[in-house]
């Protein structure tokens, strides 16, 4: 009901001949509201599906996708699954792009052993495996710091895991931070870790935006070979590891940290060039607009 009330101004404008199209982010409640308004007022709608809304809350997903003028998602992995669910839907890949100007490096590259990770403290982010990897590295490649940004229901469990490994001085759960603080953290990190897994309930990421933001800031990435991440990460600026494998994650982190600052800077520049070529927010926004306009002609 709350989201329907939020749509009331748009519905009134549409009824007066103003707004002609609705776009919903997430294929769960927002898409259902868009479908209802579409039926009520005879206006078209489109939807961008992300992750949990596809795999954790799929109720009426086929109808919401097939009735939409166009449906999009941010990687080939999720686009493939959407097309399988709704074969008659007009589904396309439109990447959640990154602004290269907003995420541009202003500091020299660090030369330490610091790892950043950003995301909600939920199973699908795989942070438990990152903590285990830090413990593995403690005996061979001690890390200066692992900073995990975000909050969520697993905070107490992750805090206990850190304590059991004796990593209280190495692994920090700093909670949610303002976007400017996240950008600063990324710029000061030697690498970003994104150890995503498919959760026991089926929840999963698609293509975490923070990975693209880190690459734009010339930060190498270690990520799971899972969901949409293999579509983006290349050996020239990152490493992929099997999901849930702390030993492999530790090995990949150690591999990247073995490069000196100049070598990591070169990797960072390669990552930025790739992400700006493939994930530019202006180009992807224009593509979404064109898909919507084309579908409505």
BATIVO-880215 format. One record per residue (C-alpha): x, y, z. Coordinates in steps of 0.25 Angstrom, whole numbers, plus 5000, padded with zeros to 4 digits. Each point is the difference from the previous one (the first is absolute). Example, Ala and Ser with C-alpha at 12.3 -4.5 7.8 and 13.67 -1.06 7.14 Angstrom:
REM residues 2
504949825031500650144998
END
This chain:
REM residues 297
500050005000501150105003500649984986498750024994499850135008501350054995499549974985498850095002500650134995500549934987498649934999499350145001501050064990499749884990498550025002500250154996500849964988501350025006500949885003499949894989500949905005500549945014501349935002500249915012501349965007499949865006499049904994499349975014499150105006500450124991499749924987498749965006499650145003500450044986499149894994498850045008500150154996500249954986498749925000499350125007500550114991500349934987501550055001501249924996501149965010501449935001500849945010501449985004500249875008501249985009500349885009499149965012498850054992500349894990500449885009499450035014498750074996499649944987498550015002499250034987501450034994499649954986498850084999500750135005501149984989499149964989499050115002501250115000500350074988501549975003500749935011501550015003501049955009501550045002500749874996499949884990499949915012498650065005499650034986500149854996499249965012498950114998499849954985499949865006498950045009499350094990500349954986499050104994500650125007500850114994501249985008501450074998501350035007500250145005501150015009500050085013501050104995501150085008500350144999501550014997500150155004499449975014500849885002501450054995501349985008500650125007501049935009501349924996499849855001500349945014501149905002499449935012499249885003498650055002498749944995498750074998498649934999498750074999498649945001498849965009500449905011499249894994500449864996500150034985501150105001500949895005500750085011500249885009500949944990500850134999500249995015500549864999500950044989500650115009500349895010500649914990500950124995500450035015501149895000500650044986499650144995499550085012499050104996500150145005498550025000498749944995498950105000498549954998499050114997498649985002498949955010499049895001499549885007501349925001500850115007500049925013500449874993501150064993500550085012500149865007500749944989501150115000500249985015500149854999501150024989500750105009499950114989499450115008501250094997500049974985498549984995499150125003498550004998499850154999498550014997499350084989500850124995499650124992500349994985501250105001500649915011499949884992500750064988501150055010500149855005500149954986501150094996500849975012499949854998501049914993498849914995498549975001499549875004498649954995499949865004498549984996499349875002498649944997499350005014499349885005498750064997500450034986500250155002501250054992500650134994500050034985501250094997500350095013500250144996501150025010500949914991499850104989500350125009501349945005500549974986499750144996500850045012501249914995499849905011500349864996498949905004500049865005498649944998499249875000499949934987498550015002498750074995500450124990501450025005500749914990499450104989500850115006501349965007501249974991501449955004500650134996499450075012499449895009499849865004498949905001499849895010499049895002498950055009500149965015501549964999500750075011501449944996499850044985499650145005501250015008500949964989499450104990500150115011501549965002500250004985499650144998500750055012501349944995500050114989500750135004499350135000500450034985499549874995498750015008499950144994500149954986498949895003499150125006500250084987499649874992498849985009499550154998500249994985499149884999498950045009499950144994499949934986499049905004499250065012499850154997498850055007499750104989500049904989499249905008499050105004499850044985499949854997498849995010499350124995500149954985499549865004498850065007499750104988500249894990499049905008499050115000500050044986
END
